[in-house]
Amino acid sequence: MRPPMWFSRAALITGAIAPLGIMGLLTVRVLLPNLQNPESRFYSSFVNYQRLAGRPIAVEAIPVVQASVEAGLAAPGESVALQQVAVRSLISGPVEKVYVTEGAFVRQGEPLVALQRAPFEDKVNEARNHLAIATAKLEALEISTQSRLQELEANAIAARSRLANADTRLQDINTLAEAEIQTNVAAAQQRLETARKRLAQIQGLVDQGALPQFQLYDAQDAYALRQKELLAAQQGAIDTQDQRFGNRDFYLLRQEELQASQQALALFRETADKELENARLAVENRQLELQNATRDLNRTTIYAQTDGLVSRVNIHSGELVNAGDSQPLLLLTQDMVFRAFIDQARLNAVNVGDPANVRLVAYPGRVFTGRVLRVNPTVETDETQPNKVGIDRQYTYSAWVAVEDLQMPPGLQGFVEFKQGKTELVVPENSVTHLSGGEGLVLVEEQGKAVTRKVVLGRSAQGKREVLEGLILGEKVIANPRSINPGEAVVVREPRTGNRELAERNQ
């Protein structure tokens, strides 16, 4: 059976058109891209055609710009507290009220926990009573001491006056007695001498018989009487000396009275000073006792010493607080940061002060800005394994990011993107040739000519190469310069899609 005529014609047409379609497809998919690819032979042939025609070679010139060659860095992490404040009680007693709960944010000065005040108020009242009693004793002692001191000072003054009077009397009596003794003895001696002379004269006359015997006897009696008077005068000197000794004893007695009064005054002053010092010390001790009692009363309410988040509450109303407990009543966390765990290979890519974007699972769709505070290893120590010598330490490297405009509780999960802030001069990777030992060659478009430049190169990433030396900002380097000879005339054409995007992004 023969096939229909229409089928034969369709097969003939298809057989003729199919090769043409395949050739067109190959042209679009293979030939045209190679014409645009500077690395292909077709492209070099196109350049050679322009060179043979004497026309400037059309090239892509990319300006030298400043950009970062580091790829973006992101790391997971969680929110942690830079500082943790353990709140403890400085006094012991039952808890009356807890003002905060876990997760609450408190400001400095807000109350946290209150202990029962009644026992401490009783101690304050007792200390006030003790202080009042000690103050009253001190005042009474000061008054009595002043009165007794004035009395003893008056006694000393009186004793000194009596001693002065006794001294004056003693001096006067000595002077008068000496004069009287001298006068009486001299007069008695004069009278005795006169009686002796008269007795001698009468004795001579009686011996001559001129006078009777009885007159001699009278003269002898008168002489004996004058002798008695002289003895009496001399005896009076002895009596006066005894009287002088008595006056001297009286003076010494007054002197002893003065010394006794002075000693009593000095002893009282010393004793009174000690008693007053002890009384003042007792008042100071009572004042200190009152201050301590008042301080403990003020400590019954514990206030927040800083802003922070209440991350843990270990006490409840009615429980007994001991000042010596090692476990804190509350834990306040402050200076919350985001700790991002970074691969050690990328650790040097993050520096203190770099900006960062933080995204938290608890805040979907929101981006928080921040800045790197520090980059350091975190050491986790494990020394709980029994029968093991030494301590296991595990190091994890992390970056601490301060998040702006957000009060984070600890434990929030998320990740951080670090913005690379360091920029260098960069050129497209395809503009560098003859790369060796960190050096290479580039062609720079200068006044319509391709000029060779030797450059020192750095890191490479994302199709960009860091230039350390050899180029300045704004110079135009020729992309894909392998088919271009140094010194040839060139004309700058619009960059291809990839280089155009690179130039626009870097600019």
BAMITOR-910552 format. One record per residue: residue number from 1; x, y, z of N, C-alpha, C in turn; chain. Coordinates in steps of 0.2 Angstrom, whole numbers, m for minus. Layout:
! residues N
    n   n_px   n_py   n_pz  ca_px  ca_py  ca_pz   c_px   c_py   c_pz  chain
  NUM      X      Y      Z      X      Y      Z      X      Y      Z      A
...
! end
This chain:
! residues 507
    n   n_px   n_py   n_pz  ca_px  ca_py  ca_pz   c_px   c_py   c_pz  chain
    1      4     m6      0      0      0      0      4      6      0      A
    2      3     11     m4      8     17     m5      5     22      0      A
    3     10     26      3      8     31      8      4     37      4      A
    4      1     41      8     m3     46      4      2     51      2      A
    5     m1     55     m3      4     60     m6      6     66     m1      A
    6      1     68      3      2     73      8      8     72     13      A
    7      8     65     14     13     63     19     20     63     16      A
    8     21     61     10     27     62      6     30     69      6      A
    9     25     73      4     27     80      4     30     83     10      A
   10     26     81     16     28     84     23     35     81     25      A
   11     36     75     23     42     72     25     48     75     21      A
   12     47     77     15     52     80     10     53     87     13      A
   13     48     91     15     49     97     17     53     97     24      A
   14     51     92     28     54     92     35     62     90     34      A
   15     63     86     30     70     84     28     74     89     26      A
   16     71     94     22     75    100     19     76    105     25      A
   17     71    106     29     71    112     33     75    110     40      A
   18     75    104     42     78    102     48     85    104     48      A
   19     89    102     43     96    104     44     97    112     44      A
   20     93    115     41     94    123     41     92    125     48      A
   21     87    122     52     86    124     59     91    122     63      A
   22     94    116     62    100    114     67    106    119     66      A
   23    107    121     60    113    126     58    111    132     62      A
   24    105    135     61    103    141     64    104    141     72      A
   25    102    135     75    102    134     82    110    134     84      A
   26    114    131     81    121    130     82    124    137     82      A
   27    122    141     77    124    148     76    123    152     82      A
   28    116    152     84    114    156     90    118    154     96      A
   29    118    147     97    120    144    104    128    144    104      A
   30    131    143     99    139    142     99    143    148     96      A
   31    141    150     90    145    154     86    145    161     89      A
   32    138    164     90    138    170     93    141    171    100      A
   33    140    167    105    144    167    111    151    167    111      A
   34    154    163    106    161    163    105    163    170    102      A
   35    159    173     98    161    180     95    162    185    101      A
   36    157    184    106    157    189    112    163    187    117      A
   37    165    180    117    170    178    122    177    180    120      A
   38    180    184    124    187    186    122    192    181    122      A
   39    191    175    125    195    169    126    195    165    120      A
   40    190    166    116    189    161    110    193    163    104      A
   41    194    159     99    198    160     93    194    165     88      A
   42    187    164     89    183    168     84    184    175     86      A
   43    184    176     93    185    183     95    192    186     93      A
   44    197    182     94    204    184     92    204    186     84      A
   45    200    182     81    200    183     73    196    190     72      A
   46    191    191     76    188    198     75    192    203     77      A
   47    196    203     82    201    208     84    206    209     78      A
   48    209    203     76    214    203     70    211    207     64      A
   49    204    206     63    201    209     57    201    216     58      A
   50    200    219     64    200    226     66    207    229     65      A
   51    212    225     68    219    227     67    221    227     60      A
   52    219    223     56    221    223     49    217    228     45      A
   53    211    230     47    208    235     44    210    242     46      A
   54    215    243     51    218    249     54    213    253     58      A
   55    208    250     61    203    253     65    205    252     72      A
   56    204    256     77    205    255     84    201    249     86      A
   57    204    245     91    201    239     93    196    241     99      A
   58    190    239     98    185    240    103    186    236    109      A
   59    187    239    115    188    235    121    184    237    127      A
   60    183    233    132    180    235    138    184    238    143      A
   61    183    244    146    188    247    150    184    248    157      A
   62    186    245    162    183    245    169    187    250    173      A
   63    184    255    176    188    259    181    190    255    187      A
   64    196    258    190    198    255    196    194    258    202      A
   65    191    254    206    187    257    211    189    254    218      A
   66    186    257    223    187    254    230    182    250    232      A
   67    183    244    234    178    239    236    181    234    241      A
   68    177    230    244    179    224    248    179    218    244      A
   69    185    214    245    185    208    241    183    202    245      A
   70    181    204    252    179    198    256    172    197    254      A
   71    170    190    254    163    189    253    159    190    260      A
   72    153    191    260    149    192    266    149    186    270      A
   73    150    188    277    150    183    282    144    183    287      A
   74    142    177    288    136    176    292    137    170    297      A
   75    135    171    303    136    166    308    130    165    313      A
   76    128    159    315    123    158    320    125    160    327      A
   77    120    161    331    122    163    338    116    164    342      A
   78    117    166    348    112    168    353    114    174    357      A
   79    108    177    360    109    182    364    112    180    371      A
   80    117    184    374    120    182    380    121    189    384      A
   81    123    188    390    124    194    394    131    195    395      A
   82    134    201    394    141    203    396    142    203    403      A
   83    137    205    407    138    205    414    132    202    418      A
   84    133    199    423    128    196    427    128    198    434      A
   85    123    201    437    123    204    444    119    199    448      A
   86    123    197    453    120    192    458    117    196    464      A
   87    111    196    465    108    200    471    107    196    477      A
   88    111    198    482    111    194    489    108    199    494      A
   89    106    196    500    104    200    505    110    201    510      A
   90    110    207    513    116    208    518    113    207    525      A
   91    107    205    526    104    204    533    100    197    532      A
   92     98    194    538     94    188    538     87    190    541      A
   93     82    186    538     76    187    540     71    184    535      A
   94     64    184    537     59    181    533     57    186    527      A
   95     56    184    521     54    188    515     47    190    516      A
   96     45    196    515     38    199    515     35    199    508      A
   97     39    201    504     37    202    497     42    202    492      A
   98     41    199    486     45    199    480     42    203    475      A
   99     45    209    473     42    213    468     42    212    461      A
  100     47    207    459     48    206    452     47    199    450      A
  101     47    197    444     46    190    441     52    189    436      A
  102     53    183    435     58    181    429     56    184    423      A
  103     60    187    419     59    190    413     57    198    413      A
  104     56    200    419     55    207    420     61    212    419      A
  105     60    217    416     66    222    415     65    227    421      A
  106     70    228    425     70    233    430     75    239    429      A
  107     73    245    432     78    250    431     81    251    438      A
  108     87    255    438     90    256    444     86    260    449      A
  109     86    257    455     82    261    460     76    257    462      A
  110     73    253    457     67    250    458     67    244    464      A
  111     62    243    468     63    238    473     62    231    470      A
  112     66    226    473     66    220    471     63    215    476      A
  113     66    215    482     63    210    487     63    215    494      A
  114     58    213    498     57    216    504     56    211    510      A
  115     60    212    515     60    208    521     56    211    526      A
  116     53    207    531     49    210    536     53    215    540      A
  117     50    221    542     53    226    545     52    226    552      A
  118     47    223    555     46    223    562     52    222    567      A
  119     55    216    566     61    215    570     66    220    570      A
  120     68    223    564     73    228    563     70    235    566      A
  121     64    236    566     61    242    569     62    242    577      A
  122     61    236    580     62    235    587     69    236    589      A
  123     74    234    585     81    235    586     83    242    586      A
  124     80    246    581     81    253    580     78    257    587      A
  125     72    255    589     70    258    595     74    256    601      A
  126     76    250    602     80    248    607     87    252    607      A
  127     90    253    601     96    257    601     95    264    602      A
  128     89    267    600     88    274    602     87    275    610      A
  129     84    270    613     84    270    621     90    270    624      A
  130     95    265    621    101    265    624    105    271    623      A
  131    104    274    617    108    280    616    105    286    620      A
  132     99    286    622     96    291    626     99    291    633      A
  133     99    284    636    102    283    642    109    285    643      A
  134    113    283    638    120    285    638    121    292    638      A
  135    117    296    634    118    303    633    116    306    640      A
  136    111    304    643    109    307    650    114    306    655      A
  137    117    300    655    123    298    660    129    303    658      A
  138    130    304    652    136    308    650    134    316    653      A
  139    128    318    652    127    325    654    127    325    661      A
  140    124    320    665    125    321    672    132    320    675      A
  141    136    316    672    143    316    674    147    322    672      A
  142    145    325    667    148    332    665    146    337    670      A
  143    140    337    672    138    342    677    141    341    684      A
  144    141    335    686    144    333    693    151    334    693      A
  145    154    332    688    162    333    687    164    341    687      A
  146    160    345    684    161    352    684    160    355    691      A
  147    155    353    695    154    355    702    159    353    706      A
  148    161    346    706    166    344    710    173    347    709      A
  149    174    348    702    181    351    700    181    358    703      A
  150    176    362    703    176    369    706    177    369    713      A
  151    174    364    717    175    363    724    182    362    726      A
  152    185    357    722    192    355    724    197    361    722      A
  153    195    364    716    199    370    715    199    376    720      A
  154    193    377    723    192    382    728    196    379    735      A
  155    196    373    736    199    370    742    207    371    741      A
  156    209    370    735    216    371    734    218    379    734      A
  157    214    383    732    215    390    733    215    392    740      A
  158    210    390    744    210    391    751    216    389    755      A
  159    218    382    753    224    380    756    230    384    755      A
  160    231    386    748    236    390    746    236    397    750      A
  161    230    400    751    230    406    755    232    405    763      A
  162    230    399    766    231    398    773    239    397    773      A
  163    242    393    768    249    392    769    253    399    768      A
  164    250    404    764    253    410    764    253    414    770      A
  165    247    413    773    246    417    780    251    414    785      A
  166    251    407    785    256    404    790    263    406    789      A
  167    265    406    783    272    408    781    273    416    783      A
  168    268    420    782    269    427    785    269    427    792      A
  169    265    423    796    265    423    803    272    421    806      A
  170    274    415    802    281    412    804    286    417    804      A
  171    286    421    798    292    426    797    291    431    802      A
  172    285    434    804    284    439    809    286    437    816      A
  173    284    431    818    286    429    824    293    428    825      A
  174    297    425    820    304    424    821    307    431    822      A
  175    305    436    818    308    443    818    307    446    825      A
  176    301    446    828    299    449    834    303    445    840      A
  177    303    438    839    306    434    845    313    436    845      A
  178    316    436    840    324    437    840    325    444    843      A
  179    321    449    841    323    456    844    321    456    851      A
  180    316    453    853    314    453    861    320    449    865      A
  181    322    443    862    327    440    866    333    444    866      A
  182    335    447    861    341    451    861    341    456    866      A
  183    335    460    866    334    466    871    334    463    878      A
  184    330    458    880    330    456    887    337    453    889      A
  185    340    449    885    347    447    888    352    452    889      A
  186    352    457    884    356    463    885    355    467    891      A
  187    348    468    892    347    472    898    348    468    905      A
  188    347    462    905    349    458    911    356    457    912      A
  189    360    457    906    367    457    907    370    464    910      A
  190    367    469    907    368    476    910    367    477    917      A
  191    361    474    919    359    475    926    364    470    931      A
  192    366    464    928    370    460    932    377    463    932      A
  193    379    466    927    386    470    928    386    475    933      A
  194    380    479    933    380    484    938    380    482    945      A
  195    376    476    946    376    473    952    382    470    955      A
  196    386    468    950    393    465    952    397    471    954      A
  197    397    476    950    402    482    952    400    484    959      A
  198    393    485    960    391    488    967    393    483    972      A
  199    392    476    971    394    471    976    402    472    977      A
  200    406    473    972    413    473    973    415    480    977      A
  201    411    485    976    413    491    980    411    490    987      A
  202    405    488    988    402    487    995    407    482    999      A
  203    409    477    995    414    472    998    420    475   1001      A
  204    422    480    997    429    484    999    427    488   1005      A
  205    422    491   1005    420    496   1010    419    492   1017      A
  206    415    486   1016    414    482   1022    421    479   1025      A
  207    425    478   1020    432    475   1023    435    481   1026      A
  208    434    487   1024    438    492   1028    434    495   1034      A
  209    428    492   1035    424    493   1041    420    500   1040      A
  210    420    502   1034    416    508   1032    409    507   1032      A
  211    407    501   1030    400    500   1030    398    494   1034      A
  212    392    493   1036    390    487   1040    390    481   1036      A
  213    390    475   1039    389    469   1036    383    468   1032      A
  214    377    470   1034    371    469   1031    370    472   1024      A
  215    374    478   1023    374    481   1017    377    476   1012      A
  216    382    473   1014    385    468   1010    380    462   1008      A
  217    377    460   1013    372    455   1011    367    458   1006      A
  218    365    464   1007    360    467   1002    363    467    995      A
  219    369    469    995    372    469    988    373    462    985      A
  220    374    457    990    375    450    987    368    448    985      A
  221    363    450    988    356    448    986    354    451    980      A
  222    356    457    979    354    461    973    358    458    967      A
  223    364    456    968    368    452    963    365    446    961      A
  224    363    442    966    360    435    965    353    436    961      A
  225    350    442    962    343    443    959    345    445    952      A
  226    350    448    950    352    450    943    354    444    939      A
  227    357    439    943    359    433    940    353    429    938      A
  228    348    429    942    342    426    941    338    429    935      A
  229    338    436    935    335    439    929    338    437    922      A
  230    345    437    923    349    435    916    347    428    914      A
  231    347    423    919    345    417    918    337    416    915      A
  232    333    421    918    326    421    916    326    424    909      A
  233    330    429    907    330    431    900    333    426    895      A
  234    338    423    897    340    417    893    335    412    893      A
  235    332    410    898    326    405    898    321    407    893      A
  236    319    414    893    314    416    888    316    415    881      A
  237    323    415    879    325    414    873    323    407    871      A
  238    324    402    876    323    395    874    315    394    873      A
  239    311    398    877    304    397    876    302    400    869      A
  240    305    406    867    303    409    861    305    404    855      A
  241    311    400    856    313    396    851    308    390    850      A
  242    305    388    856    300    382    856    294    385    852      A
  243    292    391    854    287    394    850    288    395    843      A
  244    294    396    841    296    397    834    295    390    830      A
  245    297    385    834    296    378    831    289    376    831      A
  246    285    378    835    278    377    835    275    380    829      A
  247    277    387    828    274    390    822    277    387    815      A
  248    283    384    815    286    381    810    281    374    808      A
  249    280    371    814    275    365    813    269    367    810      A
  250    266    373    812    260    375    809    260    376    802      A
  251    266    379    800    267    381    793    267    374    789      A
  252    271    369    791    271    363    788    265    360    787      A
  253    260    360    792    254    358    792    250    361    786      A
  254    250    368    786    247    371    780    249    369    774      A
  255    256    368    773    259    365    767    257    358    765      A
  256    256    354    770    253    347    769    246    348    767      A
  257    242    352    770    235    353    767    235    356    760      A
  258    239    360    758    240    362    751    241    357    746      A
  259    246    353    748    248    347    744    243    342    744      A
  260    239    341    749    234    336    749    228    339    744      A
  261    227    345    745    221    348    740    223    348    733      A
  262    230    349    732    232    349    725    232    342    722      A
  263    234    337    726    234    330    724    227    328    723      A
  264    222    330    727    215    328    726    213    331    720      A
  265    215    337    718    212    340    712    215    337    706      A
  266    222    335    706    225    332    700    222    325    699      A
  267    221    321    705    218    314    705    211    314    702      A
  268    207    319    704    200    320    702    200    322    694      A
  269    204    326    692    204    328    685    206    322    681      A
  270    211    318    683    213    312    679    207    307    679      A
  271    204    306    685    199    301    686    192    303    682      A
  272    191    310    682    185    313    679    186    312    671      A
  273    192    314    669    194    313    662    192    306    659      A
  274    195    301    663    194    294    661    186    293    661      A
  275    183    295    666    175    293    667    172    297    661      A
  276    174    303    660    170    307    654    172    303    647      A
  277    178    301    647    180    297    640    176    291    640      A
  278    175    287    645    172    281    645    164    283    643      A
  279    162    288    646    155    290    645    154    292    638      A
  280    158    296    635    158    298    628    159    292    623      A
  281    163    287    625    164    281    621    157    277    621      A
  282    154    277    627    148    273    628    143    276    623      A
  283    143    283    623    138    287    618    139    285    611      A
  284    146    285    609    148    284    602    146    276    601      A
  285    147    272    605    145    265    604    137    264    603      A
  286    134    268    607    126    268    606    124    271    599      A
  287    128    276    598    126    279    591    128    275    585      A
  288    134    271    586    135    266    581    130    260    581      A
  289    128    259    587    123    253    587    116    256    583      A
  290    115    262    584    109    265    581    110    265    574      A
  291    116    267    572    117    268    564    117    261    561      A
  292    119    256    564    119    249    562    112    246    561      A
  293    108    248    567    101    246    567     97    249    561      A
  294     98    256    560     95    259    555     97    257    548      A
  295    104    255    547    106    253    541    103    246    539      A
  296    102    242    544     99    235    543     92    236    542      A
  297     89    241    545     81    243    543     81    245    536      A
  298     85    249    534     85    251    527     87    246    522      A
  299     90    241    524     92    235    520     86    230    519      A
  300     81    231    523     75    226    522     72    226    516      A
  301     73    232    512     71    232    505     77    233    501      A
  302     77    228    496     83    227    491     81    231    485      A
  303     85    235    483     84    239    477     89    237    471      A
  304     87    238    465     91    237    459     97    242    459      A
  305    103    240    459    108    244    459    110    246    451      A
  306    107    243    447    108    245    440    102    242    435      A
  307    102    245    429     97    242    425     99    235    423      A
  308     93    231    422     95    224    420     88    220    419      A
  309     89    214    416     84    209    415     84    204    421      A
  310     78    203    424     78    198    429     78    191    426      A
  311     84    187    426     84    181    423     83    175    427      A
  312     83    176    434     82    171    439     79    173    445      A
  313     74    170    448     72    172    455     72    166    459      A
  314     76    166    464     77    160    469     74    161    476      A
  315     69    166    477     66    167    483     59    168    482      A
  316     55    167    487     48    168    487     46    171    494      A
  317     40    174    494     37    177    500     36    171    506      A
  318     39    173    512     38    168    517     44    164    519      A
  319     49    164    514     55    160    515     60    164    519      A
  320     64    161    522     69    164    527     76    165    523      A
  321     78    171    523     84    173    520     90    173    525      A
  322     96    170    523    102    170    527    107    174    524      A
  323    110    179    527    115    183    524    121    180    522      A
  324    122    174    524    128    170    522    127    165    517      A
  325    121    165    514    119    160    508    123    162    502      A
  326    126    157    499    130    158    493    125    158    487      A
  327    119    156    487    115    156    481    112    163    481      A
  328    112    167    476    109    173    476    101    173    476      A
  329     98    178    478     91    179    478     88    180    471      A
  330     92    184    467     90    186    460     96    186    456      A
  331     95    185    450    101    187    445     98    192    440      A
  332    102    197    439    101    202    434    106    202    429      A
  333    104    202    423    108    202    417    108    209    414      A
  334    114    211    412    114    218    408    119    218    403      A
  335    119    223    399    123    223    393    122    217    389      A
  336    116    216    386    115    210    382    118    211    375      A
  337    121    206    373    124    206    366    122    200    363      A
  338    124    199    356    123    193    352    129    190    351      A
  339    130    184    353    136    180    352    136    176    346      A
  340    140    177    341    140    173    335    146    169    335      A
  341    144    163    333    150    158    333    153    157    326      A
  342    159    159    325    162    160    319    167    154    318      A
  343    168    152    311    173    147    309    180    150    310      A
  344    184    146    313    191    149    314    194    151    307      A
  345    193    148    302    196    150    295    193    157    294      A
  346    188    160    296    185    166    294    186    171    300      A
  347    189    169    305    190    173    311    193    180    310      A
  348    198    180    306    202    186    304    198    191    300      A
  349    192    189    297    188    193    293    184    198    297      A
  350    183    197    304    179    201    308    184    205    313      A
  351    183    211    313    186    215    317    182    219    322      A
  352    185    221    328    181    225    332    179    232    329      A
  353    173    234    330    170    240    327    166    239    320      A
  354    167    233    317    163    231    311    156    232    312      A
  355    152    235    307    145    234    308    142    228    306      A
  356    136    226    309    133    220    308    126    220    308      A
  357    122    216    304    115    215    305    113    209    308      A
  358    108    209    313    106    204    317     99    202    316      A
  359     98    196    314     91    193    313     89    188    319      A
  360     84    189    322     82    185    328     76    181    326      A
  361     76    174    328     70    170    327     64    173    330      A
  362     65    176    336     59    179    340     56    185    336      A
  363     60    188    332     57    194    328     58    193    321      A
  364     53    189    318     54    187    311     53    193    306      A
  365     57    194    301     56    199    297     59    206    299      A
  366     62    206    305     65    212    307     73    211    307      A
  367     76    217    305     84    217    305     86    222    310      A
  368     90    220    315     93    225    320    100    226    318      A
  369    102    232    318    109    234    317    113    234    323      A
  370    120    233    323    124    232    328    131    233    326      A
  371    136    233    331    143    233    330    147    228    334      A
  372    152    226    331    156    221    335    160    224    340      A
  373    159    221    346    162    223    352    169    220    353      A
  374    169    213    352    175    210    353    175    203    350      A
  375    181    200    348    181    194    345    186    190    349      A
  376    184    184    352    188    181    357    186    173    357      A
  377    190    169    360    188    162    361    184    161    367      A
  378    179    157    367    176    155    373    178    149    376      A
  379    180    148    382    183    142    385    178    139    389      A
  380    176    133    387    172    128    391    176    123    395      A
  381    176    123    402    180    119    406    176    113    409      A
  382    178    107    408    175    102    411    180     98    416      A
  383    179     99    422    183     95    427    179     91    432      A
  384    174     88    429    169     84    433    170     77    432      A
  385    174     75    428    175     68    426    179     65    432      A
  386    177     59    435    181     56    440    186     52    438      A
  387    191     51    442    197     47    440    201     50    434      A
  388    201     56    433    204     59    427    209     64    429      A
  389    215     64    427    220     69    428    220     74    423      A
  390    219     81    425    219     86    421    212     89    420      A
  391    211     94    416    205     97    414    204     97    407      A
  392    198     96    405    196     96    397    194    104    396      A
  393    197    106    391    195    113    389    193    113    382      A
  394    187    116    380    185    116    373    184    123    371      A
  395    187    125    366    187    132    363    182    133    358      A
  396    178    138    358    174    140    353    175    147    352      A
  397    176    149    345    177    156    344    171    160    342      A
  398    170    166    344    164    170    344    165    177    343      A
  399    161    181    340    161    188    340    155    191    344      A
  400    156    196    348    151    198    352    148    205    349      A
  401    142    205    347    139    211    343    134    214    348      A
  402    135    221    349    130    225    353    125    227    348      A
  403    119    225    350    113    226    346    110    233    348      A
  404    108    237    343    105    244    345     97    243    345      A
  405     95    247    350     87    248    350     84    242    351      A
  406     86    237    356     83    231    357     85    229    364      A
  407     80    227    369     82    224    375     81    217    374      A
  408     86    213    374     85    206    372     86    202    379      A
  409     82    197    380     83    192    385     88    187    383      A
  410     91    184    388     96    179    386     93    173    382      A
  411     97    170    378     95    164    375     91    165    368      A
  412     90    171    365     87    172    359     91    169    353      A
  413     89    165    349     92    162    343     92    166    337      A
  414     97    166    333     97    170    327    103    169    323      A
  415    105    174    319    111    174    315    113    181    314      A
  416    119    182    312    122    189    311    125    189    304      A
  417    124    194    301    128    196    295    133    201    296      A
  418    139    200    295    144    205    296    145    209    289      A
  419    145    216    290    147    220    284    154    221    284      A
  420    157    220    279    164    221    278    166    228    277      A
  421    169    231    281    170    238    281    177    240    278      A
  422    181    235    277    188    237    274    188    237    266      A
  423    190    242    263    190    242    256    197    244    253      A
  424    198    241    247    204    242    244    203    243    236      A
  425    208    245    233    207    246    225    207    239    222      A
  426    202    238    218    200    232    215    199    232    207      A
  427    201    227    204    200    227    197    196    220    195      A
  428    193    219    189    191    213    188    196    208    187      A
  429    194    202    189    199    196    189    202    195    182      A
  430    197    196    177    199    194    170    203    200    166      A
  431    205    205    170    209    210    167    217    209    169      A
  432    218    204    173    225    203    175    228    197    171      A
  433    234    198    169    238    193    165    245    192    168      A
  434    248    186    166    254    185    169    255    185    176      A
  435    250    182    180    250    182    187    256    177    189      A
  436    260    180    194    266    176    196    269    179    203      A
  437    269    175    208    272    178    214    268    184    217      A
  438    262    184    216    258    190    219    259    196    214      A
  439    262    196    208    262    201    204    259    199    197      A
  440    257    204    193    254    203    187    254    209    182      A
  441    251    209    176    251    214    172    244    216    170      A
  442    243    222    169    236    224    166    237    229    161      A
  443    232    230    157    233    235    151    228    241    153      A
  444    231    247    153    227    253    155    225    257    149      A
  445    219    259    148    218    264    143    220    271    144      A
  446    225    273    141    227    280    142    227    284    135      A
  447    223    289    134    223    293    128    222    288    122      A
  448    218    283    122    216    279    116    221    274    115      A
  449    226    273    120    231    268    119    231    263    124      A
  450    233    257    123    233    251    128    240    251    131      A
  451    241    253    137    247    254    141    248    249    146      A
  452    254    245    146    255    240    151    257    243    158      A
  453    254    240    163    256    242    170    258    235    174      A
  454    263    236    178    265    230    182    262    232    189      A
  455    258    227    192    254    228    198    256    223    203      A
  456    255    225    209    256    220    215    249    218    217      A
  457    247    212    217    240    210    218    240    207    225      A
  458    233    207    228    232    204    234    227    198    233      A
  459    221    199    238    216    193    238    212    194    232      A
  460    209    188    231    204    188    225    197    184    228      A
  461    192    187    226    185    184    228    180    187    224      A
  462    175    183    222    169    186    218    171    189    212      A
  463    176    187    208    178    190    202    182    196    202      A
  464    184    198    208    188    204    209    195    202    212      A
  465    199    207    210    206    206    212    209    212    216      A
  466    211    211    222    214    217    226    221    219    223      A
  467    221    226    222    227    229    219    231    233    225      A
  468    237    231    226    241    234    232    245    239    229      A
  469    248    239    223    252    244    220    252    244    213      A
  470    253    250    210    253    250    202    247    254    199      A
  471    242    255    202    236    258    200    234    263    205      A
  472    230    268    202    227    273    206    219    273    205      A
  473    216    276    209    208    276    209    206    279    203      A
  474    202    276    199    199    280    193    202    278    186      A
  475    208    275    187    211    273    180    207    267    177      A
  476    207    266    171    203    261    167    207    256    165      A
  477    206    250    167    209    244    165    205    240    160      A
  478    209    237    155    205    233    149    204    226    151      A
  479    197    224    151    195    218    152    197    213    147      A
  480    199    207    149    201    202    144    207    204    139      A
  481    212    206    141    217    210    137    222    205    133      A
  482    221    198    133    225    193    130    226    194    123      A
  483    221    197    119    222    198    112    224    205    110      A
  484    225    209    115    227    216    114    235    216    115      A
  485    238    220    110    245    221    111    246    228    114      A
  486    252    228    118    253    235    121    254    240    116      A
  487    252    246    117    253    252    113    248    252    107      A
  488    243    247    106    238    247    101    233    253    102      A
  489    230    255     97    225    260     98    218    256    100      A
  490    215    259    105    209    256    107    204    261    108      A
  491    197    258    108    192    263    109    187    259    114      A
  492    185    263    119    181    260    124    174    259    122      A
  493    171    253    123    164    252    121    161    250    128      A
  494    154    249    127    150    248    133    152    241    136      A
  495    153    240    143    155    234    145    149    229    144      A
  496    152    222    144    147    217    144    143    217    150      A
  497    138    212    150    133    212    156    137    211    163      A
  498    141    206    163    145    205    170    149    210    172      A
  499    153    213    167    157    218    169    154    225    171      A
  500    148    226    167    144    232    169    141    231    176      A
  501    139    226    178    136    225    184    141    226    190      A
  502    147    223    188    153    224    193    155    231    194      A
  503    155    235    188    157    242    189    152    246    192      A
  504    146    244    191    140    248    194    140    246    202      A
  505    141    240    203    141    238    211    147    241    214      A
  506    153    241    211    158    244    215    158    252    215      A
  507    155    255    210    154    262    211    149    264    216      A
! end
